[in-house]
Amino acid sequence: MSRVADVAVIGAGVVGAALARHLGSGGLEVIWLEAKSDVGDGTSKANTGILHTGFDASPGTLEARLVRRGYELLARYCEDSGVALERTGALMVAWTSEEVDSLAAYHRRALENGVQDVEWVDSSGVYRREPHLAPGALAGLYVPGESLICTWSTTLAYARDALNRGVELSLNTRVEGWSLESEFTRLTTTKGEVLARWVVNAAGLESDWLDQTTGRTRFHVTPRRGELVVYDKAARSLVSHIVLPVPTSRGKGVLVSPTVYGNVMVGPTAEDLERRDDTSTSPSGLAGLRDRARQLLPELDNYEVTALYAGLRAATEFSDYVIDVDGASRYALVGGIRSTGLTASLAIAEHVIDLMRDAGLTFNADNSVPPPVRVPNLGVDGRPSDNPLLVAHDPGYGEIVCFCEQVSRAEIRDALSGDLPATSLGGVRRRTRAMNGRCQGFYCAAEVLTLLKETRGPT
């Protein structure tokens, strides 16, 4: 490169996208590097899609503070951008006397974290809210602020905001190492060298390895696989809230929840792996989750499983985010961001950039930046084909390609064009939900692939 960027952001998951978006509003030349062929194609695409209040976070941690702040910022952002958000509330349910004791502790923790509207409910209160739960629930903690969100649209909206603010995105660009020089850092990538005055490491599962290339050894990422099962939309009437287990030392456990798309989801599992690319699912994972579903919500057994998928979380040996800014080397580390990273994403970006400014980054907030983009709402309501005025203006919105999710030809056309077009079937899924319904693409995948090849060429 003949020029030196002010900041290079490594990683295009939801946190990297939030960082690129925020940096783009500061009068800076920002280059954004992602090893994969699309934004949000790693950990972020397999999030459980819950907007957390932070009621159950460890008080006093950075995570607790940023989740609370991020909850406010992201809820407001959804209103501005059209990202699907459904305020269902959550119910943490205790099934044993030991869990009842733990539930009381989580009630106190919620109040300490500033979540004041939590409510202790007895057994009858649990079943009044969730009548289809299995018998035996002793008590519950009702958290009205917990909500459902579309994780795919969030990352894509941030990314498009970043592009509108002048950020340069380079996909299929893997960073392999770097060297610190007097005025800039020289990044070695699969597309050549990149020069930047500041570097932000938001590389998720690869963040520890990249951190080590700077000569530091301060944390280790262990890929933690979480498998989930998705039940048919016909099961949606069985559950109204996010039904949470009482957490253990291994994690938050297996939940039962509606999704913003109208399905019912059960999961995730928690299995530590060695490989950082192993998002395969397993027969044992499916069997275990279906058994758990029967225990919690027996009537789910009458409904079909339409999808089984897995994601990898960047677990570390620490119980908090690993965020550090070193002004001397002009380097910001944003690591160890667990499943709460979606909720906290905007607050993480705000926090990291404040630290960078304190360490010497020149950041001049520009209030004239474009407002948030509007993205298609992928929730259950308001499909474009239901809008007669839109269909009259463009008949393509009335021509359905994916009947399970009611995705039109025009929506797929839109996903394959614009400032951040899909370049793969997975990219089309994340932008439209085509191929994500009951038949999992059996009917529509061939047609979507034809449209992809016509627009993008052979893949």
Secondary structure, 3 states (H helix, E strand, C coil): CCCCEEEEEECCCHHHHHHHHHHCCCCCCEEEECCCCCCCCCHHHHCCCEECCCCCCCCCCHHHHHHHHHHHHHHHHHHHHCCCEECCCEEEEECCHHHHHHHHHHHHHHHHCCCCCCEEEEHHHHHHHCCCCCCCCCEEEEECCCEEECHHHHHHHHHHHHHHCCCEEECCCCEEEEEECCCCEEEEECCEEEEEEEEEECCHHHHHHHHHCCCCCCCCCEEEEEEEEEECHHHHHHCCCEEECCCECCECCCEEEECCCCCEEEECCCEECCCCCCCCCCHHHHHHHHHHHHHHCHHHHHCCEEEEEEEEEEECCCCCCEEEEECCCCEEEEECCCCCHHHHHHHHHHHHHHHHHHCCCCCCCCCCCCCCCCCCCCCCCCCHHHCHHHHHHCHHHHCEEECCCCEEHHHHHHHCCCCCCCCCHHHHHHHHCCCCCCCCCCCCHHHHHHHHHHHHCCC
